[in-house]
Amino acid sequence: MTEPTLRVMQLNAGSLLEAGWEERRHEVVSWIDHLEPDIVCLQEVWRNDSGEDTAGWIADNSTITWHFEFGGGSFPPAFTPDASIEFGSAVLSKWPIEAFSYQRLPVRPEANAVVQGVPWELLHVQTAGLDVFSTHLAAAPTDALDRQLQVLAIDEIVREVRGDADALQGFGKKRQTMPPILCGDFNAEPDSDEIRFLTSLTALEGRSTFWQDSWRVAGDDLDPTAGRTQDWRTHSLAAGLNVHRKRIDYVFVGDPFMRAGNAGRVLSSRVVCNEARTGVMASDHAGVLADIVWPQRPAD
């Protein structure tokens, strides 16, 4: 018998800063409809007082019926003439969203004006008994110290949200909960301290945590470089930005240890949105798709 699964899709949509969004948004929808995920986490989406809502447009134009929430913040006046723009993350779910919250992530007081001006975020959504988080961390390779502050903040927020849901139950007793899901554009490569902290390979400020990097635990074992989510050879937008080839987008799944029904086991992970289905690329980023064991999966 096939185990019930949760399918999660992650994509930085690049709907504000990168060119060609009017065409690329159809490509994003095409990929979503093709992959049929249960949850979609999007970053670099926005809305304003004029009724423009990039995540809402994606949800409305998909053949799948979505419930969704957006969380974002505003830019300083020098960044955009439209003061009503909110820039952030969205989570789409096949099931009603029971609760959500938005947190702006910290940066160092001495960070440069761009790092301080962009509203780096963590959006939390509760849906169908799941805790799903979508995030976007400081972007430049030299922003590592700010990203380290941000992953520490994410760890603290998740612990507050989860309470004792992930506590070990004692010898021989299995945890009954599904672990949390954390998706995003982390702008950090797997061997950075930020990602090593999240995957328990290093400590930061005397703290440690553990998330499964879905690609690391269930990606292509034969080609560890195939997980790259920005590649100038295949992404014209990435080539135009002249960014080096890297893996910076992730689907993380919390600790599956001793969970009933193998909850949280990552069955597969692959790169998606890495070729054009409608004639244009979806984003300067590729996406990530993960299939995860979910014993408590409700009816669609």
C-alpha positions as CSV (number, residue, x, y, z in Angstrom):
1,M,0.0,0.0,0.0
2,T,1.4,3.4,-1.0
3,E,2.0,5.7,1.9
4,P,0.0,9.0,2.0
5,T,2.3,11.8,1.0
6,L,2.5,15.6,1.0
7,R,3.9,17.3,-2.1
8,V,5.6,20.6,-1.5
9,M,6.8,23.0,-4.2
10,Q,9.2,25.9,-3.5
11,L,9.9,28.8,-5.9
12,N,11.3,32.3,-5.7
13,A,9.0,33.8,-8.4
14,G,11.0,37.0,-8.9
15,S,7.7,38.9,-9.7
16,L,8.9,42.4,-8.9
17,L,12.6,42.9,-9.6
18,E,13.2,40.7,-12.6
19,A,11.9,41.5,-16.1
20,G,9.1,39.7,-18.1
21,W,6.7,39.0,-15.2
22,E,3.6,39.4,-17.4
23,E,4.8,36.4,-19.5
24,R,6.6,34.5,-16.7
25,R,3.5,34.3,-14.5
26,H,1.9,32.0,-17.0
27,E,4.9,29.7,-16.9
28,V,4.7,29.6,-13.1
29,V,1.0,28.5,-13.3
30,S,1.9,26.0,-16.0
31,W,4.5,24.3,-13.7
32,I,2.1,24.3,-10.7
33,D,-0.7,22.7,-12.7
34,H,1.7,20.2,-14.2
35,L,3.3,19.2,-10.8
36,E,0.0,19.2,-8.8
37,P,1.6,20.1,-5.4
38,D,-0.4,20.2,-2.2
39,I,1.5,23.2,-0.9
40,V,3.3,26.0,-2.8
41,C,5.7,28.4,-1.2
42,L,6.5,31.5,-3.2
43,Q,8.9,34.4,-2.5
44,E,9.4,37.8,-4.1
45,V,5.7,38.2,-4.6
46,W,4.0,41.5,-3.9
47,R,0.7,43.4,-3.7
48,N,-0.3,47.0,-3.6
49,D,-3.3,49.3,-3.0
50,S,-4.2,49.3,-6.7
51,G,-5.3,45.7,-6.4
52,E,-2.2,44.1,-7.9
53,D,-1.4,40.8,-6.1
54,T,1.1,38.5,-7.8
55,A,0.5,35.5,-5.6
56,G,-3.3,36.0,-5.8
57,W,-3.0,36.1,-9.6
58,I,-1.2,32.7,-9.6
59,A,-3.8,31.2,-7.3
60,D,-6.7,32.5,-9.3
61,N,-5.3,31.3,-12.7
62,S,-4.3,27.8,-11.7
63,T,-6.6,24.9,-12.5
64,I,-6.2,23.8,-8.9
65,T,-8.4,25.4,-6.2
66,W,-6.1,27.2,-3.8
67,H,-6.4,28.8,-0.4
68,F,-3.5,31.2,0.2
69,E,-2.0,33.8,2.5
70,F,0.5,36.5,1.8
71,G,2.9,38.2,4.2
72,G,5.1,41.1,3.3
73,G,6.5,44.4,4.3
74,S,7.1,47.8,2.7
75,F,10.3,49.4,1.2
76,P,11.8,52.7,2.2
77,P,10.6,55.6,0.1
78,A,13.9,55.7,-1.9
79,F,13.3,52.1,-3.2
80,T,10.0,52.6,-5.1
81,P,7.6,55.4,-6.0
82,D,4.7,53.1,-5.0
83,A,4.6,53.4,-1.2
84,S,1.8,50.9,-1.0
85,I,3.8,47.9,-2.3
86,E,4.2,45.0,0.2
87,F,6.9,42.5,-0.8
88,G,7.3,39.1,0.7
89,S,6.1,35.5,0.7
90,A,2.9,33.5,0.0
91,V,1.8,30.0,0.8
92,L,-0.8,28.3,-1.3
93,S,-2.6,25.2,0.1
94,K,-5.2,22.8,-1.2
95,W,-6.8,23.0,2.3
96,P,-8.3,26.0,4.2
97,I,-5.7,28.1,6.1
98,E,-6.5,28.1,9.8
99,A,-4.0,30.7,11.0
100,F,-1.1,32.7,9.7
101,S,1.5,35.2,10.9
102,Y,4.2,37.3,9.4
103,Q,7.6,38.2,10.9
104,R,10.2,40.6,9.5
105,L,13.6,39.0,9.9
106,P,16.4,40.9,11.7
107,V,19.6,42.3,10.1
108,R,22.6,43.9,11.7
109,P,22.5,47.6,12.6
110,E,25.6,48.1,10.5
111,A,24.2,46.3,7.4
112,N,24.2,48.3,4.2
113,A,21.2,50.2,3.0
114,V,19.9,47.5,0.6
115,V,20.0,44.8,3.3
116,Q,18.3,47.1,5.8
117,G,15.7,48.3,3.3
118,V,14.4,45.0,1.9
119,P,11.7,43.4,4.2
120,W,13.2,39.9,4.6
121,E,10.5,37.8,5.9
122,L,9.1,34.6,7.5
123,L,5.5,33.7,6.8
124,H,3.9,31.0,8.9
125,V,0.7,29.2,7.8
126,Q,-1.3,26.5,9.6
127,T,-3.2,24.4,7.2
128,A,-4.7,20.8,7.5
129,G,-2.7,20.3,10.7
130,L,0.6,21.4,9.1
131,D,2.9,24.2,10.1
132,V,4.4,25.6,6.9
133,F,7.0,28.4,6.8
134,S,8.1,30.4,3.8
135,T,11.2,32.7,4.0
136,H,13.6,34.9,2.0
137,L,17.0,35.7,3.5
138,A,19.5,38.5,2.8
139,A,20.7,38.1,-0.8
140,A,24.4,38.9,-1.4
141,P,27.1,36.3,-0.8
142,T,28.7,38.8,1.6
143,D,25.5,39.1,3.7
144,A,26.3,35.9,5.6
145,L,26.4,37.6,9.0
146,D,22.9,38.9,8.4
147,R,21.7,35.5,7.2
148,Q,23.1,33.9,10.4
149,L,21.0,36.3,12.5
150,Q,18.0,35.4,10.3
151,V,18.3,31.6,10.7
152,L,18.6,32.0,14.4
153,A,15.4,34.1,14.4
154,I,13.7,31.4,12.3
155,D,14.7,28.7,14.7
156,E,13.4,30.7,17.7
157,I,10.1,31.5,15.9
158,V,9.5,27.9,14.9
159,R,10.2,26.6,18.4
160,E,7.6,29.1,19.8
161,V,5.0,28.1,17.2
162,R,5.5,24.4,17.7
163,G,5.6,24.4,21.5
164,D,6.0,20.8,22.7
165,A,4.7,19.3,19.4
166,D,8.1,18.0,18.5
167,A,9.1,16.8,22.0
168,L,10.3,13.2,22.3
169,Q,7.8,11.1,24.1
170,G,10.0,8.8,26.0
171,F,11.6,5.4,25.4
172,G,9.7,3.4,22.8
173,K,7.0,6.0,22.3
174,K,6.4,7.6,18.9
175,R,5.7,11.2,18.2
176,Q,2.2,11.6,16.6
177,T,2.7,15.0,14.9
178,M,3.9,15.9,11.4
179,P,7.2,17.8,11.5
180,P,7.2,21.4,10.3
181,I,8.0,22.4,6.7
182,L,10.3,25.3,6.0
183,C,10.8,26.5,2.4
184,G,12.5,29.4,0.9
185,D,15.2,31.3,-1.0
186,F,18.0,31.2,1.6
187,N,20.6,32.8,-0.6
188,A,23.1,30.5,1.0
189,E,24.9,27.4,-0.3
190,P,24.8,24.1,1.5
191,D,28.3,24.4,3.0
192,S,27.6,27.9,4.5
193,D,27.3,28.2,8.2
194,E,23.6,29.3,7.8
195,I,22.6,26.0,6.1
196,R,25.0,23.9,8.2
197,F,23.2,25.3,11.3
198,L,19.8,24.4,10.0
199,T,21.0,20.9,9.2
200,S,22.8,20.4,12.6
201,L,26.3,20.4,11.1
202,T,27.4,23.4,13.1
203,A,26.2,25.5,16.1
204,L,25.6,29.3,16.1
205,E,25.8,31.3,19.2
206,G,25.8,28.1,21.3
207,R,22.5,26.9,19.7
208,S,21.8,24.0,17.4
209,T,18.8,22.7,15.5
210,F,17.9,20.1,12.9
211,W,16.0,20.1,9.6
212,Q,16.3,17.7,6.8
213,D,17.5,19.3,3.5
214,S,15.2,17.5,1.2
215,W,17.7,17.5,-1.7
216,R,20.5,16.3,0.5
217,V,18.5,13.3,1.9
218,A,16.5,12.4,-1.2
219,G,17.9,14.1,-4.3
220,D,19.9,12.7,-7.1
221,D,22.7,10.6,-5.4
222,L,24.6,10.2,-8.6
223,D,25.0,13.9,-9.4
224,P,25.3,16.2,-6.3
225,T,25.6,19.3,-8.5
226,A,22.3,18.7,-10.2
227,G,20.4,20.4,-7.3
228,R,21.5,23.9,-8.4
229,T,18.7,26.4,-8.4
230,Q,20.5,29.2,-10.2
231,D,22.5,28.3,-13.3
232,W,23.5,30.9,-15.9
233,R,23.9,28.1,-18.5
234,T,20.2,27.2,-18.4
235,H,18.5,30.3,-17.0
236,S,18.6,33.4,-19.1
237,L,17.5,35.7,-16.2
238,A,20.3,34.3,-14.1
239,A,22.7,34.8,-16.9
240,G,21.6,38.4,-17.3
241,L,22.3,39.0,-13.6
242,N,25.7,37.3,-14.0
243,V,25.3,35.2,-10.9
244,H,27.4,32.1,-10.4
245,R,25.9,28.6,-10.4
246,K,24.7,27.7,-7.0
247,R,22.1,25.9,-4.9
248,I,20.3,28.4,-2.7
249,D,16.6,27.3,-2.6
250,Y,15.4,24.6,-0.2
251,V,12.6,22.5,1.1
252,F,13.4,21.7,4.7
253,V,11.5,19.1,6.7
254,G,11.8,18.9,10.5
255,D,13.2,15.9,12.4
256,P,11.4,12.7,11.4
257,F,12.9,10.6,14.3
258,M,10.4,8.3,16.0
259,R,7.3,9.7,14.3
260,A,4.3,7.4,13.9
261,G,3.7,6.2,10.4
262,N,7.1,7.5,9.2
263,A,5.8,11.0,9.2
264,G,8.3,13.4,7.7
265,R,10.3,10.9,5.7
266,V,11.4,12.6,2.5
267,L,10.8,10.2,-0.3
268,S,12.0,12.3,-3.2
269,S,13.3,15.8,-4.1
270,R,14.0,17.3,-7.5
271,V,14.6,20.6,-9.2
272,V,11.6,22.0,-11.1
273,C,10.8,25.1,-13.2
274,N,14.2,24.5,-14.8
275,E,13.0,24.5,-18.4
276,A,10.4,26.5,-20.3
277,R,7.0,25.0,-20.7
278,T,5.4,28.0,-22.3
279,G,8.4,29.5,-24.1
280,V,9.9,31.5,-21.2
281,M,11.6,30.6,-17.9
282,A,9.5,31.0,-14.8
283,S,12.1,32.9,-12.8
284,D,15.9,33.4,-12.4
285,H,15.6,30.7,-9.8
286,A,14.7,27.1,-10.4
287,G,12.2,25.5,-7.9
288,V,12.4,22.5,-5.6
289,L,9.7,19.8,-5.3
290,A,9.6,17.3,-2.4
291,D,7.4,14.4,-1.6
292,I,7.1,13.7,2.1
293,V,5.3,10.9,4.0
294,W,2.2,12.3,5.7
295,P,0.2,9.6,7.5
296,Q,-2.5,12.1,8.6
297,R,-3.2,13.4,5.1
298,P,-6.9,14.5,4.9
299,A,-9.1,14.1,1.9
300,D,-8.4,16.6,-0.9
